[in-house]
Amino acid sequence: MSLFNNPVNRRVFLKGGALSLVTLGLSPSFLRRTALAMDLPRAARGKTLIVLFQRGAADALNVLVPFGDRNYYAARPQLAIATPARVGGSANAAGAIDLDGFFGLHPSLASFKPLWDRGLLAPIHAVGSPSATRSHFDAQDYMETGTPDRKGTVDGWLNRYLAVEGTCEASTCAPGASAPFRAVAMTAQTPRILEGASPVVAMNSIDEFSIRTNGGAAQRRIEALYRTGSADLVHGSGSDMFEALKVLRAANPQQYRPAAGVAYPRSPFGQRLLQIAQLIKSGVGLEVAFADVGGWDTHVNQGGAQGQLATRLGDFSLSIAALVADLGDRMDDVVILTCSEFGRTVRQNGTGGTDHGHAGAMFVIGGSLRSAKTVYGRWPGLAPEQLYEGRDLALTTDFRAVFSEIASKHLGAAQLPTIFPGYGGFEKDWLGVL
C-alpha cells in the first residue's frame, strides 16, 4: 500500500540521512490544494482559536484560589495559598492575587493580573468532565474527543469542527479555497483533539517543518516518493511539496522578532507559543492551534506559593502573557483556551501533594469577552458534605458547555450536535463568556 493511501495513518514521515523530522496530517489532495494556495497576500484575517492543554491534572484550587471559602484552608494546612490580606500597607507577596473578593490567582500567575484588569481574562471554576474517571489517559481522551465515557470515538472534537465547517476535504470547493495551514499542533504527533479526516499539520517546531537535504540520495528518495504516489498529487516530482514548505520557511523562527518589548520564556512551552504567534502574524490562514505542556501531576512536594507547582505556573503564565502582548490588537480575533483533564483532591495528602480529583479550572483569554472582571461558573463549596465523593471539588460546568460556546460564538460553528455528539446542553448551559 502506498504511504499516501494509508487510510489509517494519513501522515507522511520522512526520515533518515540528512532529513529532519516532518510530520504532516495531510492527504494527497490537501498537498495539491496547498500548492495552489500560496498567494498569501489574499489571506484574510480571520478568527483563531488556540487550545493549551495542561497534561497531568493541574491543581485548580491553587491555580484559581477560593480564599473566600474557609474550608479551603482547613483542608490544606501546608499547601493553601494565603489570603491577599495586606501586610504593612503592601500586598502579601505570598498571598493570592485578589480578583473579586472571593477568588484569587496563584502568586505565580501575576502576569495574568494585567489581562484581568484589561478585561481579557475569564477564569472558570468547577469545570471539567462529568466522567468519574481518575485515569489521566481516559480523562484526556474524553476531553479531547468531546465524548465523556465513550472510548470508541475515533476523532477529536476540533477535527470534527474543521470537517463540518465545509472544508474541501468534506465538501466540493475550488482548488486553493482551503488555507494550507488551517490547523496546526505544536506537538511531535497529531494530538487526540485534532485526529480525524480533516487535514492537520503537527510539528515540534517550524524549523523542523522543512526538508533539509544535501542533495544526493536523500533528495532522490523524496522525489521518487512523489513520482510513485497517488495520481491525486500534482503531476511531476515533489516540487509542489517543497513549494508548500516555503510558506513556513518564509517565517523562519530564527528571523522572526516578536513585538517590541515582548520576551517569551526560553522554555519549550514558551517557544511553542512564540511560533504560534509567528504563524498568526505570517498570514498563513491559521484557524486552530494547539499546544500542550506536562508536569501538573503533583502527588509529591507540590508546594504552595513557592515550589513545584509555582514554578510550572510561572512559565505557563509568562508564556501566555507574552503571546497576548505579541499579538497586540490581533487578540480581537483570537481566543486562547486553557484546560486540564481534571483537578486534584481538596485535601492535601501525606507526601506534600494532592491526588487525582474531579472538577478543575479553565481560562479563556481574548479581546471579545462579554464581561470584564468576572469569574465564571457556579461555586459548589468545599464543606465536607459539598464535595464530590467526599473528596473532590464538585462539577458545576460541563467542559462541553465551554467548548461549544467558543466553537459557536468565536469560530462560527453551526453543527454543534455533530461536533459534540451525545451532549444535550449547548446554549442553555453556556456561561456567556463570549
SEZA-120281 format. One record per residue (C-alpha): residue in one letter; residue number from 1; x, y, z. Coordinates in steps of 0.25 Angstrom, whole numbers, plus 5000, padded with zeros to 4 digits. Layout:
BEGIN
+----+-----+------+------+------+
| aa |   i |    X |    Y |    Z |
+----+-----+------+------+------+
|  A | NUM |    X |    Y |    Z |
...
+----+-----+------+------+------+
This chain:
BEGIN
+----+-----+------+------+------+
| aa |   i |    X |    Y |    Z |
+----+-----+------+------+------+
|  M |   1 | 5000 | 5000 | 5000 |
|  S |   2 | 5005 | 5014 | 4996 |
|  L |   3 | 5009 | 5022 | 5008 |
|  F |   4 | 5000 | 5033 | 5003 |
|  N |   5 | 4988 | 5024 | 5002 |
|  N |   6 | 4989 | 5018 | 5016 |
|  P |   7 | 4974 | 5021 | 5021 |
|  V |   8 | 4978 | 5019 | 5036 |
|  N |   9 | 4991 | 5028 | 5037 |
|  R |  10 | 4988 | 5039 | 5027 |
|  R |  11 | 5002 | 5045 | 5031 |
|  V |  12 | 5015 | 5046 | 5024 |
|  F |  13 | 5028 | 5043 | 5031 |
|  L |  14 | 5041 | 5046 | 5024 |
|  K |  15 | 5053 | 5042 | 5032 |
|  G |  16 | 5067 | 5037 | 5030 |
|  G |  17 | 5080 | 5043 | 5025 |
|  A |  18 | 5080 | 5058 | 5025 |
|  L |  19 | 5065 | 5059 | 5026 |
|  S |  20 | 5059 | 5065 | 5039 |
|  L |  21 | 5046 | 5060 | 5044 |
|  V |  22 | 5034 | 5064 | 5037 |
|  T |  23 | 5020 | 5060 | 5041 |
|  L |  24 | 5008 | 5064 | 5033 |
|  G |  25 | 4994 | 5061 | 5036 |
|  L |  26 | 4991 | 5063 | 5021 |
|  S |  27 | 4984 | 5056 | 5010 |
|  P |  28 | 4990 | 5056 | 4996 |
|  S |  29 | 4978 | 5065 | 4991 |
|  F |  30 | 4982 | 5074 | 5002 |
|  L |  31 | 4996 | 5075 | 4997 |
|  R |  32 | 4991 | 5078 | 4984 |
|  R |  33 | 4982 | 5089 | 4989 |
|  T |  34 | 4993 | 5095 | 4998 |
|  A |  35 | 5002 | 5096 | 4985 |
|  L |  36 | 4991 | 5104 | 4979 |
|  A |  37 | 4988 | 5113 | 4991 |
|  M |  38 | 5001 | 5120 | 4992 |
|  D |  39 | 4996 | 5134 | 4989 |
|  L |  40 | 4998 | 5139 | 5003 |
|  P |  41 | 4994 | 5154 | 5001 |
|  R |  42 | 4980 | 5149 | 4998 |
|  A |  43 | 4979 | 5142 | 5012 |
|  A |  44 | 4968 | 5149 | 5020 |
|  R |  45 | 4970 | 5152 | 5035 |
|  G |  46 | 4960 | 5142 | 5041 |
|  K |  47 | 4957 | 5136 | 5055 |
|  T |  48 | 4967 | 5127 | 5062 |
|  L |  49 | 4965 | 5118 | 5074 |
|  I |  50 | 4978 | 5114 | 5082 |
|  V |  51 | 4976 | 5102 | 5091 |
|  L |  52 | 4986 | 5100 | 5102 |
|  F |  53 | 4985 | 5086 | 5109 |
|  Q |  54 | 4991 | 5085 | 5123 |
|  R |  55 | 4994 | 5070 | 5124 |
|  G |  56 | 4995 | 5063 | 5137 |
|  A |  57 | 4983 | 5070 | 5144 |
|  A |  58 | 4986 | 5084 | 5149 |
|  D |  59 | 4982 | 5087 | 5163 |
|  A |  60 | 4970 | 5096 | 5161 |
|  L |  61 | 4969 | 5100 | 5175 |
|  N |  62 | 4983 | 5106 | 5176 |
|  V |  63 | 4982 | 5112 | 5162 |
|  L |  64 | 4969 | 5119 | 5164 |
|  V |  65 | 4969 | 5121 | 5179 |
|  P |  66 | 4956 | 5121 | 5186 |
|  F |  67 | 4961 | 5129 | 5198 |
|  G |  68 | 4947 | 5133 | 5202 |
|  D |  69 | 4944 | 5119 | 5206 |
|  R |  70 | 4949 | 5116 | 5219 |
|  N |  71 | 4948 | 5101 | 5217 |
|  Y |  72 | 4960 | 5102 | 5207 |
|  Y |  73 | 4969 | 5106 | 5218 |
|  A |  74 | 4964 | 5095 | 5227 |
|  A |  75 | 4967 | 5084 | 5216 |
|  R |  76 | 4981 | 5089 | 5212 |
|  P |  77 | 4989 | 5094 | 5225 |
|  Q |  78 | 5002 | 5094 | 5217 |
|  L |  79 | 4999 | 5095 | 5203 |
|  A |  80 | 4988 | 5106 | 5203 |
|  I |  81 | 4991 | 5120 | 5197 |
|  A |  82 | 4990 | 5131 | 5207 |
|  T |  83 | 4979 | 5141 | 5206 |
|  P |  84 | 4982 | 5154 | 5199 |
|  A |  85 | 4981 | 5162 | 5212 |
|  R |  86 | 4991 | 5174 | 5212 |
|  V |  87 | 5003 | 5173 | 5221 |
|  G |  88 | 5009 | 5186 | 5226 |
|  G |  89 | 5002 | 5194 | 5215 |
|  S |  90 | 5006 | 5186 | 5204 |
|  A |  91 | 5001 | 5173 | 5197 |
|  N |  92 | 5005 | 5160 | 5203 |
|  A |  93 | 5014 | 5155 | 5192 |
|  A |  94 | 5012 | 5140 | 5197 |
|  G |  95 | 4997 | 5142 | 5196 |
|  A |  96 | 4986 | 5140 | 5185 |
|  I |  97 | 4985 | 5152 | 5175 |
|  D |  98 | 4971 | 5157 | 5178 |
|  L |  99 | 4961 | 5156 | 5167 |
|  D | 100 | 4947 | 5158 | 5172 |
|  G | 101 | 4948 | 5157 | 5187 |
|  F | 102 | 4946 | 5142 | 5187 |
|  F | 103 | 4955 | 5137 | 5177 |
|  G | 104 | 4969 | 5140 | 5174 |
|  L | 105 | 4981 | 5136 | 5165 |
|  H | 106 | 4993 | 5128 | 5170 |
|  P | 107 | 5004 | 5138 | 5172 |
|  S | 108 | 5012 | 5132 | 5161 |
|  L | 109 | 5001 | 5136 | 5151 |
|  A | 110 | 5004 | 5150 | 5154 |
|  S | 111 | 5005 | 5153 | 5139 |
|  F | 112 | 4991 | 5149 | 5137 |
|  K | 113 | 4986 | 5161 | 5146 |
|  P | 114 | 4988 | 5171 | 5135 |
|  L | 115 | 4980 | 5163 | 5126 |
|  W | 116 | 4969 | 5162 | 5136 |
|  D | 117 | 4970 | 5177 | 5138 |
|  R | 118 | 4968 | 5180 | 5123 |
|  G | 119 | 4956 | 5170 | 5122 |
|  L | 120 | 4964 | 5160 | 5114 |
|  L | 121 | 4964 | 5149 | 5124 |
|  A | 122 | 4951 | 5140 | 5128 |
|  P | 123 | 4954 | 5129 | 5139 |
|  I | 124 | 4944 | 5118 | 5140 |
|  H | 125 | 4944 | 5109 | 5153 |
|  A | 126 | 4938 | 5096 | 5156 |
|  V | 127 | 4938 | 5092 | 5141 |
|  G | 128 | 4942 | 5079 | 5135 |
|  S | 129 | 4937 | 5065 | 5130 |
|  P | 130 | 4925 | 5058 | 5136 |
|  S | 131 | 4932 | 5045 | 5135 |
|  A | 132 | 4936 | 5039 | 5149 |
|  T | 133 | 4950 | 5034 | 5144 |
|  R | 134 | 4962 | 5038 | 5150 |
|  S | 135 | 4971 | 5032 | 5139 |
|  H | 136 | 4980 | 5042 | 5132 |
|  F | 137 | 4979 | 5035 | 5119 |
|  D | 138 | 4964 | 5033 | 5119 |
|  A | 139 | 4961 | 5047 | 5124 |
|  Q | 140 | 4970 | 5053 | 5114 |
|  D | 141 | 4963 | 5045 | 5103 |
|  Y | 142 | 4949 | 5049 | 5107 |
|  M | 143 | 4952 | 5063 | 5108 |
|  E | 144 | 4960 | 5063 | 5094 |
|  T | 145 | 4949 | 5055 | 5087 |
|  G | 146 | 4938 | 5063 | 5094 |
|  T | 147 | 4931 | 5050 | 5097 |
|  P | 148 | 4932 | 5047 | 5112 |
|  D | 149 | 4932 | 5032 | 5116 |
|  R | 150 | 4931 | 5028 | 5101 |
|  K | 151 | 4944 | 5021 | 5097 |
|  G | 152 | 4940 | 5017 | 5083 |
|  T | 153 | 4941 | 5031 | 5078 |
|  V | 154 | 4951 | 5032 | 5066 |
|  D | 155 | 4953 | 5046 | 5064 |
|  G | 156 | 4955 | 5059 | 5073 |
|  W | 157 | 4945 | 5070 | 5074 |
|  L | 158 | 4954 | 5081 | 5068 |
|  N | 159 | 4955 | 5072 | 5055 |
|  R | 160 | 4940 | 5070 | 5055 |
|  Y | 161 | 4939 | 5085 | 5055 |
|  L | 162 | 4948 | 5086 | 5043 |
|  A | 163 | 4941 | 5076 | 5036 |
|  V | 164 | 4927 | 5081 | 5037 |
|  E | 165 | 4931 | 5095 | 5034 |
|  G | 166 | 4931 | 5092 | 5019 |
|  T | 167 | 4946 | 5089 | 5017 |
|  C | 168 | 4950 | 5084 | 5003 |
|  E | 169 | 4952 | 5070 | 5010 |
|  A | 170 | 4938 | 5069 | 5014 |
|  S | 171 | 4931 | 5076 | 5002 |
|  T | 172 | 4933 | 5081 | 4988 |
|  C | 173 | 4940 | 5094 | 4986 |
|  A | 174 | 4950 | 5101 | 4977 |
|  P | 175 | 4965 | 5097 | 4978 |
|  G | 176 | 4972 | 5107 | 4987 |
|  A | 177 | 4960 | 5110 | 4995 |
|  S | 178 | 4965 | 5104 | 5008 |
|  A | 179 | 4977 | 5110 | 5015 |
|  P | 180 | 4989 | 5102 | 5015 |
|  F | 181 | 4992 | 5102 | 5030 |
|  R | 182 | 4978 | 5104 | 5035 |
|  A | 183 | 4980 | 5095 | 5047 |
|  V | 184 | 4994 | 5093 | 5054 |
|  A | 185 | 4998 | 5085 | 5066 |
|  M | 186 | 5012 | 5089 | 5072 |
|  T | 187 | 5014 | 5075 | 5076 |
|  A | 188 | 5022 | 5063 | 5071 |
|  Q | 189 | 5010 | 5055 | 5067 |
|  T | 190 | 4995 | 5059 | 5064 |
|  P | 191 | 4988 | 5061 | 5077 |
|  R | 192 | 4975 | 5053 | 5080 |
|  I | 193 | 4967 | 5066 | 5079 |
|  L | 194 | 4971 | 5068 | 5065 |
|  E | 195 | 4971 | 5054 | 5060 |
|  G | 196 | 4961 | 5051 | 5049 |
|  A | 197 | 4959 | 5053 | 5034 |
|  S | 198 | 4961 | 5067 | 5033 |
|  P | 199 | 4975 | 5072 | 5029 |
|  V | 200 | 4984 | 5075 | 5041 |
|  V | 201 | 4999 | 5079 | 5042 |
|  A | 202 | 5007 | 5074 | 5054 |
|  M | 203 | 5021 | 5079 | 5057 |
|  N | 204 | 5031 | 5081 | 5068 |
|  S | 205 | 5035 | 5094 | 5062 |
|  I | 206 | 5035 | 5102 | 5050 |
|  D | 207 | 5049 | 5100 | 5047 |
|  E | 208 | 5047 | 5085 | 5047 |
|  F | 209 | 5036 | 5086 | 5037 |
|  S | 210 | 5045 | 5087 | 5026 |
|  I | 211 | 5053 | 5077 | 5017 |
|  R | 212 | 5068 | 5079 | 5019 |
|  T | 213 | 5075 | 5071 | 5009 |
|  N | 214 | 5089 | 5072 | 5003 |
|  G | 215 | 5085 | 5066 | 4990 |
|  G | 216 | 5089 | 5052 | 4986 |
|  A | 217 | 5081 | 5040 | 4991 |
|  A | 218 | 5072 | 5047 | 5001 |
|  Q | 219 | 5067 | 5057 | 4990 |
|  R | 220 | 5065 | 5045 | 4981 |
|  R | 221 | 5057 | 5037 | 4991 |
|  I | 222 | 5047 | 5049 | 4993 |
|  E | 223 | 5046 | 5051 | 4978 |
|  A | 224 | 5043 | 5036 | 4976 |
|  L | 225 | 5033 | 5036 | 4987 |
|  Y | 226 | 5025 | 5047 | 4979 |
|  R | 227 | 5027 | 5041 | 4966 |
|  T | 228 | 5021 | 5028 | 4970 |
|  G | 229 | 5010 | 5034 | 4979 |
|  S | 230 | 4995 | 5035 | 4976 |
|  A | 231 | 4990 | 5041 | 4963 |
|  D | 232 | 4983 | 5052 | 4972 |
|  L | 233 | 4997 | 5058 | 4974 |
|  V | 234 | 5002 | 5069 | 4965 |
|  H | 235 | 5008 | 5063 | 4953 |
|  G | 236 | 5023 | 5063 | 4952 |
|  S | 237 | 5032 | 5062 | 4964 |
|  G | 238 | 5031 | 5066 | 4979 |
|  S | 239 | 5034 | 5081 | 4975 |
|  D | 240 | 5020 | 5085 | 4979 |
|  M | 241 | 5022 | 5079 | 4993 |
|  F | 242 | 5035 | 5088 | 4994 |
|  E | 243 | 5027 | 5100 | 4989 |
|  A | 244 | 5017 | 5097 | 5001 |
|  L | 245 | 5028 | 5097 | 5011 |
|  K | 246 | 5032 | 5111 | 5006 |
|  V | 247 | 5021 | 5117 | 5014 |
|  L | 248 | 5027 | 5113 | 5027 |
|  R | 249 | 5041 | 5115 | 5022 |
|  A | 250 | 5037 | 5130 | 5020 |
|  A | 251 | 5034 | 5131 | 5034 |
|  N | 252 | 5047 | 5125 | 5039 |
|  P | 253 | 5047 | 5126 | 5055 |
|  Q | 254 | 5062 | 5130 | 5055 |
|  Q | 255 | 5058 | 5142 | 5047 |
|  Y | 256 | 5045 | 5145 | 5054 |
|  R | 257 | 5045 | 5156 | 5064 |
|  P | 258 | 5033 | 5158 | 5074 |
|  A | 259 | 5027 | 5171 | 5076 |
|  A | 260 | 5035 | 5182 | 5083 |
|  G | 261 | 5037 | 5179 | 5098 |
|  V | 262 | 5032 | 5165 | 5097 |
|  A | 263 | 5041 | 5153 | 5102 |
|  Y | 264 | 5036 | 5139 | 5102 |
|  P | 265 | 5042 | 5129 | 5113 |
|  R | 266 | 5052 | 5120 | 5107 |
|  S | 267 | 5045 | 5108 | 5111 |
|  P | 268 | 5039 | 5098 | 5101 |
|  F | 269 | 5025 | 5103 | 5104 |
|  G | 270 | 5029 | 5118 | 5103 |
|  Q | 271 | 5036 | 5115 | 5089 |
|  R | 272 | 5023 | 5108 | 5084 |
|  L | 273 | 5015 | 5119 | 5087 |
|  L | 274 | 5025 | 5129 | 5080 |
|  Q | 275 | 5023 | 5120 | 5068 |
|  I | 276 | 5008 | 5120 | 5068 |
|  A | 277 | 5009 | 5136 | 5069 |
|  Q | 278 | 5018 | 5135 | 5057 |
|  L | 279 | 5008 | 5127 | 5049 |
|  I | 280 | 4997 | 5136 | 5052 |
|  K | 281 | 5005 | 5148 | 5048 |
|  S | 282 | 5010 | 5142 | 5036 |
|  G | 283 | 4996 | 5141 | 5030 |
|  V | 284 | 4997 | 5126 | 5026 |
|  G | 285 | 4982 | 5125 | 5030 |
|  L | 286 | 4983 | 5118 | 5044 |
|  E | 287 | 4970 | 5116 | 5050 |
|  V | 288 | 4972 | 5105 | 5060 |
|  A | 289 | 4985 | 5104 | 5068 |
|  F | 290 | 4989 | 5094 | 5079 |
|  A | 291 | 5000 | 5092 | 5089 |
|  D | 292 | 5001 | 5084 | 5102 |
|  V | 293 | 5010 | 5085 | 5114 |
|  G | 294 | 5012 | 5074 | 5124 |
|  G | 295 | 5017 | 5074 | 5139 |
|  W | 296 | 5004 | 5076 | 5146 |
|  D | 297 | 5003 | 5063 | 5153 |
|  T | 298 | 5007 | 5068 | 5167 |
|  H | 299 | 5006 | 5056 | 5176 |
|  V | 300 | 5018 | 5059 | 5184 |
|  N | 301 | 5024 | 5072 | 5189 |
|  Q | 302 | 5014 | 5081 | 5181 |
|  G | 303 | 5018 | 5094 | 5189 |
|  G | 304 | 5009 | 5106 | 5192 |
|  A | 305 | 5013 | 5120 | 5188 |
|  Q | 306 | 5027 | 5114 | 5184 |
|  G | 307 | 5031 | 5101 | 5179 |
|  Q | 308 | 5028 | 5091 | 5168 |
|  L | 309 | 5014 | 5096 | 5164 |
|  A | 310 | 5018 | 5111 | 5166 |
|  T | 311 | 5030 | 5109 | 5156 |
|  R | 312 | 5021 | 5102 | 5146 |
|  L | 313 | 5010 | 5113 | 5147 |
|  G | 314 | 5021 | 5124 | 5145 |
|  D | 315 | 5026 | 5118 | 5132 |
|  F | 316 | 5011 | 5116 | 5128 |
|  S | 317 | 5006 | 5130 | 5130 |
|  L | 318 | 5018 | 5137 | 5125 |
|  S | 319 | 5018 | 5129 | 5112 |
|  I | 320 | 5003 | 5133 | 5110 |
|  A | 321 | 5005 | 5147 | 5114 |
|  A | 322 | 5016 | 5149 | 5104 |
|  L | 323 | 5007 | 5142 | 5093 |
|  V | 324 | 4996 | 5152 | 5097 |
|  A | 325 | 5006 | 5164 | 5096 |
|  D | 326 | 5012 | 5159 | 5083 |
|  L | 327 | 4999 | 5158 | 5076 |
|  G | 328 | 4994 | 5172 | 5081 |
|  D | 329 | 4981 | 5176 | 5074 |
|  R | 330 | 4980 | 5163 | 5067 |
|  M | 331 | 4975 | 5158 | 5081 |
|  D | 332 | 4961 | 5164 | 5076 |
|  D | 333 | 4961 | 5152 | 5067 |
|  V | 334 | 4968 | 5141 | 5076 |
|  V | 335 | 4963 | 5133 | 5087 |
|  I | 336 | 4972 | 5125 | 5096 |
|  L | 337 | 4966 | 5114 | 5104 |
|  T | 338 | 4974 | 5106 | 5115 |
|  C | 339 | 4969 | 5093 | 5120 |
|  S | 340 | 4973 | 5081 | 5128 |
|  E | 341 | 4967 | 5067 | 5129 |
|  F | 342 | 4963 | 5068 | 5143 |
|  G | 343 | 4966 | 5075 | 5156 |
|  R | 344 | 4972 | 5070 | 5169 |
|  T | 345 | 4967 | 5066 | 5183 |
|  V | 346 | 4963 | 5077 | 5192 |
|  R | 347 | 4971 | 5071 | 5204 |
|  Q | 348 | 4986 | 5070 | 5203 |
|  N | 349 | 4992 | 5056 | 5204 |
|  G | 350 | 5003 | 5051 | 5213 |
|  T | 351 | 5014 | 5054 | 5203 |
|  G | 352 | 5012 | 5069 | 5202 |
|  G | 353 | 5004 | 5068 | 5189 |
|  T | 354 | 4990 | 5065 | 5184 |
|  D | 355 | 4984 | 5053 | 5177 |
|  H | 356 | 4975 | 5052 | 5165 |
|  G | 357 | 4962 | 5059 | 5167 |
|  H | 358 | 4949 | 5063 | 5159 |
|  A | 359 | 4946 | 5077 | 5155 |
|  G | 360 | 4956 | 5087 | 5151 |
|  A | 361 | 4958 | 5101 | 5145 |
|  M | 362 | 4960 | 5108 | 5131 |
|  F | 363 | 4964 | 5121 | 5126 |
|  V | 364 | 4958 | 5128 | 5114 |
|  I | 365 | 4967 | 5139 | 5108 |
|  G | 366 | 4963 | 5149 | 5097 |
|  G | 367 | 4958 | 5162 | 5093 |
|  S | 368 | 4944 | 5158 | 5091 |
|  L | 369 | 4940 | 5154 | 5105 |
|  R | 370 | 4926 | 5159 | 5109 |
|  S | 371 | 4928 | 5163 | 5123 |
|  A | 372 | 4941 | 5169 | 5129 |
|  K | 373 | 4946 | 5164 | 5142 |
|  T | 374 | 4936 | 5152 | 5144 |
|  V | 375 | 4940 | 5139 | 5150 |
|  Y | 376 | 4930 | 5129 | 5143 |
|  G | 377 | 4924 | 5116 | 5148 |
|  R | 378 | 4915 | 5113 | 5160 |
|  W | 379 | 4924 | 5111 | 5172 |
|  P | 380 | 4919 | 5098 | 5179 |
|  G | 381 | 4926 | 5100 | 5192 |
|  L | 382 | 4937 | 5092 | 5200 |
|  A | 383 | 4930 | 5087 | 5212 |
|  P | 384 | 4931 | 5072 | 5214 |
|  E | 385 | 4916 | 5070 | 5210 |
|  Q | 386 | 4918 | 5078 | 5197 |
|  L | 387 | 4930 | 5070 | 5192 |
|  Y | 388 | 4929 | 5060 | 5180 |
|  E | 389 | 4930 | 5046 | 5186 |
|  G | 390 | 4934 | 5053 | 5199 |
|  R | 391 | 4948 | 5057 | 5194 |
|  D | 392 | 4948 | 5066 | 5181 |
|  L | 393 | 4943 | 5079 | 5176 |
|  A | 394 | 4929 | 5076 | 5170 |
|  L | 395 | 4926 | 5079 | 5156 |
|  T | 396 | 4916 | 5090 | 5152 |
|  T | 397 | 4920 | 5093 | 5138 |
|  D | 398 | 4922 | 5082 | 5127 |
|  F | 399 | 4934 | 5085 | 5119 |
|  R | 400 | 4926 | 5083 | 5106 |
|  A | 401 | 4918 | 5096 | 5110 |
|  V | 402 | 4930 | 5104 | 5109 |
|  F | 403 | 4936 | 5097 | 5097 |
|  S | 404 | 4923 | 5098 | 5089 |
|  E | 405 | 4921 | 5113 | 5093 |
|  I | 406 | 4935 | 5116 | 5088 |
|  A | 407 | 4933 | 5108 | 5075 |
|  S | 408 | 4919 | 5115 | 5072 |
|  K | 409 | 4922 | 5129 | 5077 |
|  H | 410 | 4936 | 5131 | 5073 |
|  L | 411 | 4938 | 5121 | 5061 |
|  G | 412 | 4924 | 5121 | 5056 |
|  A | 413 | 4921 | 5106 | 5057 |
|  A | 414 | 4907 | 5103 | 5053 |
|  Q | 415 | 4906 | 5088 | 5054 |
|  L | 416 | 4909 | 5086 | 5069 |
|  P | 417 | 4902 | 5073 | 5071 |
|  T | 418 | 4912 | 5067 | 5060 |
|  I | 419 | 4924 | 5073 | 5068 |
|  F | 420 | 4919 | 5069 | 5081 |
|  P | 421 | 4910 | 5056 | 5079 |
|  G | 422 | 4902 | 5052 | 5091 |
|  Y | 423 | 4903 | 5065 | 5098 |
|  G | 424 | 4889 | 5071 | 5101 |
|  G | 425 | 4894 | 5084 | 5107 |
|  F | 426 | 4899 | 5095 | 5097 |
|  E | 427 | 4893 | 5109 | 5098 |
|  K | 428 | 4884 | 5107 | 5111 |
|  D | 429 | 4897 | 5103 | 5118 |
|  W | 430 | 4906 | 5113 | 5112 |
|  L | 431 | 4913 | 5123 | 5123 |
|  G | 432 | 4912 | 5135 | 5114 |
|  V | 433 | 4928 | 5137 | 5114 |
|  L | 434 | 4927 | 5142 | 5099 |
+----+-----+------+------+------+
